[in-house]
Amino acid sequence: KKTFLGIEHVKMPRNFSSGLEDLIVNLLVADQSKRMGRAKGISAIFNHRWFSGFDFEGLQNQTMQTPFSPDLPTDLRDLGRDEPIEMNAPECNWWPDFQAIDKSLEG
């Protein structure tokens, strides 16, 4: 219900970085003419500080290394029958808070 009052009434999760919060708030500005990506185009989103260090060219060219590659069995029907897959977040320079979020989910 608070969403209908505007983004300024939505409480962001504590584990969101200030950059992520700024990105979300600017993407959800009610006035479309002032919304991020509208006046200065998509480059305003790509150049936002939260995406600093992100390889958009590698993503587009499909040459970007995956941040996590699980060790999957050859036959996917066997998935989950052995030990659980270790899912630790990789080192990440474009989303510094990712490590903290991953550790907070461990329990």
Summary of the structure (lengths in Angstrom):
residues: 107
radius of gyration: 18.3
end to end distance: 30.0
largest distance: 53.3
contacts: 192
relative contact order: 0.12
helix: 41%
strand: 0%
